[in-house]
Amino acid sequence: MSAPRCLLIGAGCVAGGFVAPLLRDAGWEVILVSRSRSVVETINEGGGLWVRMGADLPEDRWVGEVSAVSLWDPGLPHLAARADLLATAVGSSALPDVGRTLAPLLRARLATSEVPVNVITFENHRRAPELLAASLIEEDPFLARTICRTVGIGGAAVWRTISRRTITSQGVRFDVEGVDECYADALALIPNAPPLDGSVPGIELVRAFDNRMIEKLWIFNAGHAAAAYLGWQCGCQTVREAMGRPTVRAAVAGVVTEAQRAVEAYLSRRPGSVPLPPRSLNWILDSYADPTLDDPIVRVAREPRRKLAADDRLTGPGIACLAAGFRPLALADAMAAALSYAEPNDPQATDLQREIELLGPEEVLARLGSLDPQDELVQLVGDSYEYRSVTTELSTDDPTGRRVPSTQPPNPRRRAQWRPAGNRRLQVLEGRGLPTTKPERA
């Protein structure tokens, strides 16, 4: 009997560093779909890929019986028709494009077979299945009648961190840490089809999946993003380097603590939710500083617009904190740092800076987070952002000059968006000794 087959769209960090090894451990054949010709050729030359764990004494594991095809391969419809499971691991911003690619593949499969199939989205986004489904239906409205009937689309929350993919002389290698925790949405998938048939034991199927995704996104990813944005402002190159700075580590600890309180309060108000087992703060912080990863800041901090969206890793727990009755000061500072992220090689970051210059930070954040400009969270972030701008010249913790204020003349419209200035900056600065000191806001 032949092994079950998964067609996995994506060959990046999550696809190669987690999903492929997970499926191979369960005895599956894995076919990765990639845009990169060099990745496809290198994987096929060796018939697999490498996964590296450990820093001082790295352990390289060979994951065989993994192949790859180009995203434009004319044989994709045939592969999709023969697949027992479909999956994506491309980043949520790429899901609309994936939907346009996957729609004709599903249509061709359904034309020749009535066997149900599930699609799992291994993405860091609460609405990844909905984004994919919307794109599928937009591309081919016929598919609307098949979703939840013969095609299931469900999300997955992955706790493993994969820092990089490297093409070496031995093959494609993924640097990872050893966490294997993964949850998938049991209610969104078609029964009796993989993985609901128990054929992938490494995936824990849960009914309250959104709770698990919120936990991963709001707690782990919030702190990870905060470490990247705060570390970037200190001139750090990696998250590990940033976490080695006491002020950054303390600030990140504050973010994770607030996020944990936010998740607890949020779940306590959701009907049918049960408390999740607590996670150690030190374990989370140490995982960011894992020498195995040495995660580049530009990788973790990329796409700041998405990370500031309404229900994503920073704004989501911030809103939940205020709803629970406490002010998310650490999260607000991390959000201000995200608004200040101006990495020149990140197109989304540079576009965001232009928007802020035109509209002001509060208006931009309100639009990104679907908030009112007068919302308390927007005000807290605005205070922190303004404080950072005023104290830039006092900072001695920035050898790269990344926090140098703009030399462009103030934009009248931007100034009009801000709250009455006057003594506001003095009030913001009052009682703050150092730029890295977490203040008590009035």
C-alpha positions as CSV (number, residue, x, y, z in Angstrom):
1,M,0.0,0.0,0.0
2,S,1.4,3.4,-1.0
3,A,2.0,6.1,1.6
4,P,-0.5,8.9,1.9
5,R,0.5,12.1,0.0
6,C,0.4,15.7,1.0
7,L,0.7,18.6,-1.5
8,L,2.1,21.4,0.5
9,I,2.0,24.9,-1.0
10,G,5.1,26.6,0.3
11,A,8.7,25.7,0.9
12,G,9.7,28.3,3.4
13,C,10.5,28.0,7.1
14,V,7.3,26.5,8.5
15,A,6.8,24.2,5.5
16,G,10.3,22.7,5.5
17,G,11.2,23.2,9.1
18,F,8.0,21.8,10.7
19,V,5.2,20.5,8.4
20,A,7.4,18.3,6.2
21,P,9.2,16.6,9.1
22,L,5.9,16.2,10.9
23,L,4.3,14.4,8.0
24,R,7.3,12.3,7.3
25,D,7.3,11.1,10.9
26,A,3.8,9.9,10.3
27,G,4.8,8.0,7.1
28,W,3.5,10.5,4.6
29,E,5.0,11.4,1.2
30,V,5.5,15.2,1.0
31,I,5.6,17.4,-2.1
32,L,6.5,21.0,-1.6
33,V,5.4,23.7,-4.1
34,S,7.8,26.5,-4.4
35,R,8.4,29.7,-6.4
36,S,12.2,29.2,-6.1
37,R,13.8,27.1,-8.8
38,S,17.0,26.7,-6.7
39,V,15.0,25.3,-3.8
40,V,13.1,22.9,-6.0
41,E,16.2,21.7,-7.7
42,T,18.2,21.3,-4.5
43,I,15.5,19.3,-2.7
44,N,15.0,17.0,-5.7
45,E,18.7,16.4,-6.1
46,G,18.9,14.9,-2.7
47,G,15.4,13.7,-2.3
48,G,14.8,15.5,0.9
49,L,16.0,18.3,3.2
50,W,17.9,18.9,6.4
51,V,16.6,20.1,9.8
52,R,19.2,21.5,12.2
53,M,18.6,21.7,16.0
54,G,21.1,22.9,18.6
55,A,23.7,25.6,18.6
56,D,26.9,24.5,20.4
57,L,26.6,20.9,19.2
58,P,24.2,21.1,16.3
59,E,22.3,18.0,15.4
60,D,21.4,17.7,11.7
61,R,18.5,15.4,10.8
62,W,17.9,14.2,7.3
63,V,14.2,14.2,6.2
64,G,14.0,12.0,3.2
65,E,11.2,11.2,0.7
66,V,10.4,14.9,0.3
67,S,10.2,16.3,-3.2
68,A,9.4,19.7,-4.7
69,V,7.8,21.2,-7.8
70,S,7.6,24.6,-9.2
71,L,4.5,26.7,-8.5
72,W,4.1,26.9,-12.3
73,D,4.5,23.2,-13.0
74,P,1.9,22.0,-15.5
75,G,1.6,18.7,-13.5
76,L,0.1,20.4,-10.4
77,P,-3.5,19.5,-11.2
78,H,-2.5,15.8,-11.4
79,L,-0.7,16.1,-8.1
80,A,-3.6,17.8,-6.4
81,A,-6.0,15.2,-7.7
82,R,-3.9,12.4,-6.2
83,A,-3.2,14.1,-2.9
84,D,-4.8,12.9,0.3
85,L,-4.2,16.2,2.1
86,L,-3.6,19.8,0.9
87,A,-1.8,22.4,3.0
88,T,-0.4,25.9,2.9
89,A,2.5,27.5,4.7
90,V,3.2,30.7,2.8
91,G,2.5,33.6,5.2
92,S,-1.0,35.0,5.5
93,S,-0.4,37.9,3.1
94,A,0.2,35.4,0.3
95,L,-3.1,33.5,0.8
96,P,-5.0,35.4,-1.8
97,D,-2.5,34.4,-4.4
98,V,-2.5,30.9,-3.2
99,G,-6.3,30.8,-3.5
100,R,-6.0,31.8,-7.1
101,T,-3.5,29.0,-7.7
102,L,-5.4,26.4,-5.7
103,A,-8.9,27.1,-7.2
104,P,-8.3,25.5,-10.6
105,L,-6.5,22.6,-8.9
106,L,-9.5,21.9,-6.7
107,R,-11.9,22.3,-9.5
108,A,-10.0,19.7,-11.6
109,R,-9.9,17.4,-8.6
110,L,-13.6,17.6,-8.0
111,A,-14.3,16.9,-11.6
112,T,-12.6,13.5,-11.4
113,S,-13.2,12.5,-7.8
114,E,-15.8,12.8,-5.1
115,V,-13.3,11.8,-2.3
116,P,-13.3,14.6,0.2
117,V,-10.1,16.5,1.0
118,N,-9.0,18.8,3.7
119,V,-6.8,21.9,3.3
120,I,-4.8,23.0,6.4
121,T,-3.5,26.5,6.7
122,F,-0.3,26.5,8.7
123,E,-0.3,30.3,9.1
124,N,0.1,32.8,12.0
125,H,-3.3,34.3,11.4
126,R,-6.7,33.8,13.1
127,R,-8.6,34.1,9.9
128,A,-6.3,32.3,7.5
129,P,-8.9,29.7,6.5
130,E,-11.4,32.4,5.8
131,L,-8.8,34.4,3.7
132,L,-8.1,31.3,1.7
133,A,-11.7,30.4,1.2
134,A,-12.6,33.9,0.1
135,S,-9.9,33.8,-2.5
136,L,-10.9,30.4,-3.8
137,I,-14.6,31.5,-4.2
138,E,-13.6,34.8,-5.8
139,E,-11.5,32.9,-8.4
140,D,-14.1,30.1,-8.9
141,P,-17.6,30.7,-7.4
142,F,-18.5,27.1,-8.0
143,L,-16.2,26.1,-5.1
144,A,-18.6,27.9,-2.6
145,R,-20.9,24.8,-2.8
146,T,-18.1,22.4,-2.0
147,I,-16.5,24.1,1.0
148,C,-17.6,22.3,4.2
149,R,-19.0,19.5,2.1
150,T,-16.3,17.9,0.2
151,V,-13.5,20.4,0.8
152,G,-12.6,21.3,4.4
153,I,-10.5,24.3,5.2
154,G,-9.1,24.6,8.7
155,G,-6.3,26.4,10.5
156,A,-3.3,25.1,12.4
157,A,-1.3,26.8,15.2
158,V,2.4,25.8,15.2
159,W,4.6,26.6,18.3
160,R,7.9,25.7,16.7
161,T,10.2,28.6,15.7
162,I,12.2,28.3,12.5
163,S,14.7,31.0,12.0
164,R,16.0,30.4,8.5
165,R,16.2,28.3,5.3
166,T,19.7,27.9,3.8
167,I,20.8,26.3,0.6
168,T,24.1,24.5,1.4
169,S,26.4,22.2,-0.6
170,Q,24.6,19.3,1.2
171,G,21.1,20.5,0.4
172,V,18.4,22.7,1.8
173,R,18.6,23.2,5.6
174,F,16.2,24.6,8.1
175,D,17.4,25.9,11.5
176,V,14.8,25.1,14.1
177,E,14.2,24.8,17.9
178,G,12.7,21.5,19.1
179,V,9.1,22.3,20.1
180,D,6.7,20.0,18.3
181,E,3.4,21.5,19.6
182,C,0.7,21.9,16.9
183,Y,-3.1,22.3,17.0
184,A,-5.6,22.1,14.2
185,D,-9.3,23.0,13.9
186,A,-11.2,19.8,14.2
187,L,-14.6,21.4,13.5
188,A,-13.6,23.0,10.2
189,L,-12.3,19.8,8.6
190,I,-14.2,17.0,6.8
191,P,-14.6,13.9,9.0
192,N,-13.0,10.6,8.0
193,A,-10.5,12.4,5.8
194,P,-6.9,13.2,6.8
195,P,-6.0,14.3,9.4
196,L,-9.3,13.6,11.1
197,D,-8.7,9.9,10.4
198,G,-5.8,9.9,12.9
199,S,-3.2,9.5,10.2
200,V,-1.1,12.5,11.5
201,P,-0.6,11.9,15.2
202,G,1.7,14.9,15.5
203,I,-1.3,17.3,15.0
204,E,-3.6,17.6,18.0
205,L,-7.1,18.1,16.8
206,V,-9.1,20.5,19.0
207,R,-12.7,21.8,18.9
208,A,-12.0,25.2,20.4
209,F,-9.2,26.0,17.9
210,D,-9.5,29.8,18.0
211,N,-8.6,29.7,21.7
212,R,-5.3,27.9,20.8
213,M,-4.6,30.3,18.0
214,I,-5.2,33.3,20.2
215,E,-2.9,31.8,22.8
216,K,-0.1,31.3,20.3
217,L,-0.6,34.7,18.5
218,W,-1.2,36.9,21.4
219,I,1.3,35.5,23.9
220,F,4.2,34.0,22.0
221,N,4.1,36.1,18.8
222,A,3.4,39.3,20.7
223,G,6.5,38.9,22.7
224,H,8.5,37.8,19.7
225,A,7.4,40.9,17.7
226,A,8.1,43.2,20.6
227,A,11.6,41.8,21.0
228,A,12.2,42.5,17.3
229,Y,10.8,46.0,17.2
230,L,12.5,47.1,20.4
231,G,15.7,45.4,19.4
232,W,15.7,47.1,16.0
233,Q,15.6,50.5,17.7
234,C,18.7,49.5,19.8
235,G,20.6,48.5,16.7
236,C,20.4,44.8,17.2
237,Q,20.7,42.3,14.3
238,T,19.0,39.3,15.9
239,V,16.3,38.7,18.5
240,R,18.8,36.8,20.6
241,E,21.0,39.9,20.7
242,A,18.0,42.0,21.7
243,M,17.0,39.7,24.5
244,G,20.5,40.0,25.8
245,R,19.8,43.6,26.7
246,P,18.2,43.9,30.2
247,T,15.9,46.8,29.2
248,V,14.6,44.9,26.1
249,R,14.1,41.7,28.1
250,A,12.2,43.5,30.8
251,A,10.0,45.3,28.3
252,V,9.3,42.0,26.5
253,A,8.5,40.3,29.8
254,G,5.9,43.1,30.4
255,V,4.4,42.5,26.9
256,V,4.1,38.7,27.5
257,T,2.7,39.2,31.0
258,E,0.0,41.6,29.7
259,A,-0.8,39.3,26.8
260,Q,-1.2,36.3,29.2
261,R,-3.7,38.4,31.3
262,A,-5.5,39.4,28.1
263,V,-5.9,35.8,26.9
264,E,-7.1,34.7,30.3
265,A,-9.6,37.5,30.5
266,Y,-10.7,37.0,26.9
267,L,-11.3,33.3,27.2
268,S,-13.2,33.8,30.5
269,R,-15.8,35.7,28.6
270,R,-16.2,33.3,25.7
271,P,-19.0,30.8,26.1
272,G,-17.8,27.2,26.3
273,S,-14.1,28.2,26.7
274,V,-12.0,26.5,29.3
275,P,-8.8,27.8,30.9
276,L,-5.7,26.8,29.1
277,P,-2.7,25.5,31.0
278,P,-0.4,28.3,32.0
279,R,2.9,28.7,30.2
280,S,6.1,29.7,32.0
281,L,7.2,33.3,31.3
282,N,10.9,32.4,31.6
283,W,10.4,29.5,29.1
284,I,8.9,32.0,26.6
285,L,11.6,34.6,27.1
286,D,14.4,32.0,26.9
287,S,12.9,30.6,23.7
288,Y,13.3,34.0,22.0
289,A,17.0,34.0,23.0
290,D,17.5,30.4,22.0
291,P,21.1,30.3,20.5
292,T,19.8,27.6,18.1
293,L,17.9,30.2,16.2
294,D,19.7,33.5,16.3
295,D,16.5,34.8,14.6
296,P,17.2,37.8,12.3
297,I,15.2,40.9,13.5
298,V,14.2,41.8,9.9
299,R,12.5,38.4,9.5
300,V,10.5,38.7,12.8
301,A,9.6,42.4,12.3
302,R,8.6,42.3,8.7
303,E,5.1,43.3,7.7
304,P,4.4,45.6,10.6
305,R,1.0,46.6,9.1
306,R,-0.2,43.0,9.5
307,K,1.1,42.8,13.1
308,L,-0.8,45.9,14.1
309,A,-4.1,44.6,12.6
310,A,-7.2,44.5,14.9
311,D,-7.0,40.9,16.0
312,D,-3.3,40.2,15.5
313,R,-0.5,39.8,18.0
314,L,-0.2,43.4,19.4
315,T,-3.5,45.2,18.9
316,G,-5.6,42.1,19.8
317,P,-4.3,41.6,23.3
318,G,-4.2,45.4,23.8
319,I,-7.9,45.7,23.1
320,A,-8.6,42.7,25.4
321,C,-6.6,44.3,28.2
322,L,-8.7,47.4,28.1
323,A,-11.9,45.4,27.9
324,A,-10.8,43.6,31.1
325,G,-10.2,46.8,32.9
326,F,-6.4,47.3,32.9
327,R,-4.1,49.4,30.8
328,P,-1.6,47.6,28.5
329,L,1.3,49.9,28.9
330,A,4.0,47.4,27.8
331,L,1.9,46.5,24.7
332,A,1.4,50.1,23.9
333,D,5.1,50.7,24.0
334,A,5.7,47.7,21.7
335,M,3.0,49.0,19.3
336,A,4.7,52.4,19.2
337,A,8.0,50.7,18.4
338,A,6.2,48.8,15.6
339,L,5.0,52.1,14.2
340,S,8.5,53.4,14.4
341,Y,10.0,50.5,12.5
342,A,11.6,52.0,9.5
343,E,13.8,49.2,8.1
344,P,14.8,50.5,4.6
345,N,14.7,47.0,3.1
346,D,11.2,46.3,4.2
347,P,8.8,47.9,1.7
348,Q,5.8,47.7,4.0
349,A,7.7,49.4,6.8
350,T,8.8,52.3,4.6
351,D,5.3,52.7,3.2
352,L,4.0,52.8,6.8
353,Q,6.5,55.6,7.6
354,R,5.2,57.7,4.7
355,E,1.6,57.2,6.0
356,I,2.6,58.3,9.5
357,E,4.3,61.4,8.1
358,L,1.1,62.3,6.3
359,L,-1.6,61.3,8.8
360,G,0.1,61.0,12.2
361,P,0.6,57.8,14.2
362,E,-2.8,57.8,15.9
363,E,-4.7,58.0,12.6
364,V,-2.6,55.3,11.0
365,L,-2.9,53.0,14.0
366,A,-6.7,53.6,14.1
367,R,-7.0,52.5,10.5
368,L,-4.8,49.5,10.9
369,G,-6.5,48.3,14.1
370,S,-10.1,49.3,13.1
371,L,-10.2,51.6,16.1
372,D,-11.6,55.1,16.8
373,P,-8.8,57.7,16.8
374,Q,-9.9,58.6,20.3
375,D,-9.8,55.0,21.6
376,E,-7.8,54.7,24.8
377,L,-5.4,52.2,23.2
378,V,-4.7,54.6,20.4
379,Q,-4.1,57.4,22.9
380,L,-1.7,55.2,24.9
381,V,0.3,54.2,21.8
382,G,0.3,57.8,20.6
383,D,1.8,58.9,23.9
384,S,4.5,56.3,23.7
385,Y,5.3,57.1,20.1
386,E,5.5,60.9,20.8
387,Y,7.6,60.2,23.8
388,R,10.0,58.2,21.8
389,S,10.4,61.0,19.2
390,V,11.0,63.6,21.9
391,T,13.6,61.6,23.8
392,T,15.6,60.4,20.8
393,E,18.4,62.8,21.2
394,L,18.7,61.8,24.9
395,S,19.2,58.1,24.0
396,T,22.7,56.6,24.2
397,D,21.5,53.1,23.3
398,D,21.4,53.5,19.6
399,P,24.7,53.3,17.9
400,T,23.1,52.9,14.5
401,G,21.1,56.1,14.7
402,R,17.9,54.3,13.8
403,R,15.8,56.5,16.0
404,V,17.0,59.8,14.6
405,P,13.9,62.0,14.1
406,S,12.8,63.0,10.7
407,T,14.3,66.2,9.4
408,Q,11.3,66.9,7.2
409,P,9.1,69.9,8.2
410,P,6.1,68.9,10.4
411,N,3.0,68.1,8.3
412,P,0.1,70.4,9.2
413,R,-2.4,67.6,8.8
414,R,-0.5,65.2,11.0
415,R,-0.2,67.8,13.7
416,A,-3.9,68.5,13.4
417,Q,-4.6,64.9,14.1
418,W,-2.7,64.9,17.4
419,R,-4.3,65.9,20.7
420,P,-3.8,69.5,21.8
421,A,-0.1,69.7,22.2
422,G,1.0,72.5,24.5
423,N,2.1,70.8,27.7
424,R,1.3,67.3,26.4
425,R,4.9,66.4,25.7
426,L,6.0,67.8,29.1
427,Q,3.2,65.7,30.7
428,V,4.4,62.6,28.7
429,L,8.0,63.2,29.7
430,E,7.2,64.0,33.4
431,G,8.6,61.4,35.7
432,R,10.6,59.6,33.0
433,G,14.3,59.3,33.8
434,L,15.6,57.3,30.9
435,P,14.2,56.5,27.4
436,T,14.1,52.8,28.3
437,T,12.3,53.3,31.6
438,K,8.7,52.1,31.6
439,P,6.8,55.1,33.0
440,E,3.5,55.3,34.8
441,R,1.1,57.1,32.6
442,A,-1.4,59.6,34.0
